[in-house]
Amino acid sequence: MNTTGKCTLLIILGVEIIIGCLGNGFIAVVNIVDWAKRRKISLVDQIFTALAISRLAFVWSLLTVLFISELYSSLMTTRKVLRIFNTSWTVTNHFSIWFATCLSIFYFLKIANFSNSIFLSLRWRVKTVVSVTLLVSFLLLFVNVLVINTFIVISVDVYKVNMSYSSHSDNNLHISRIFLFTNTMFTFIPFSVTLTIFLLLIFSLWTHLKNMQHNAKDSRDPSTTAHIKALQMVVTFLLLYTIFFLALVMQSLKTKFQSNTVFNFVFQAISLTFPSGHSCVLILGNSKLRQTFISTVWWLKSSFNAAELPGP
């Protein structure tokens, strides 16, 4: 790829990083300030705040790994550095995905309409359900990190023994494949949970609309509106997450000839659409965040116009 293509990819990466930092930083600051004022914070705001902070950490860990691997690739053969980088990426990615999954679970339990006794029991214990989900995710995270670190130890030891027979780039490619393939398999679990929630929400909405027609009532009631908004949030998450998931699969299956700077930049650009783009969706989909964002934009616009006015 020529210089123009590389510059374009760098610009895209830069824009995504800025959007991700500003969007997730805005969500975290708004909720933390509101928490400080009210001395309390709702469960959904807790999830929003934790998700935004995990996304910020994920964006910066991704950026750090990218530049270190490209500028100081020799460091990527040491066991300690590989463990630090891979563990940090895995942990931040894990929480970024699972907090978003918990948000989908929250919307589902609060909005869906089912007469099933198990569902009703879970609805009344939504905080417990979210807490148990996070505890289960901790167990999966432990297994994920354990598997990755085990493969790293084996790969580095094999590389040191066979240095004369295998190149540095081949070893890096092998470790990268194992790391990304393992994370891809573990990220499929929250993806399946969210997909199941999406299908249940559609079924709940269909049942609700059918009851409304049977009772000759207006289908545009608050419950229908809530269903549609929740579906929009979940669909956007699934779409962005699918793009991210496919990017992981592509990276884990890449060939030696694809192991170059341009391909890595393309992968990082695709990966960053998930944490960066989803933050914008969360701001627009949440009434408090949306109103605060609009107020902030108007305040900035007024301040800018006032600064441009000539003095007396």
Secondary structure, DSSP 8 states (H G I E B T S, - for coil): --HHHHHHHHHHHHHHHHHHHHHHHHHHHHHHHHHHHHS---HHHHHHHHHHHHHHHHHHHHHHHHHHHHH-GGGGGSHHHHHHHHHHHHHHHHHHHHHHHHHHHHHHHHH-----HHHHHHHHTHHHHHHHHHHHHHHHHHHHHHHHHHHHHHHHHHHHHTTTTS-HHHHHHHHHHHHHHHHHHHHHHHHHHHHHHHHHHHHHHHHHHHHHHHTT--S-SHHHHHHHHHHHHHHHHHHHHHHHHHHHHHHHT--GGG-SHHHHHHHHHHHHHHHHHHHHHHHHHSHHHHHHHHHHHHHHHHHHHHHHS---
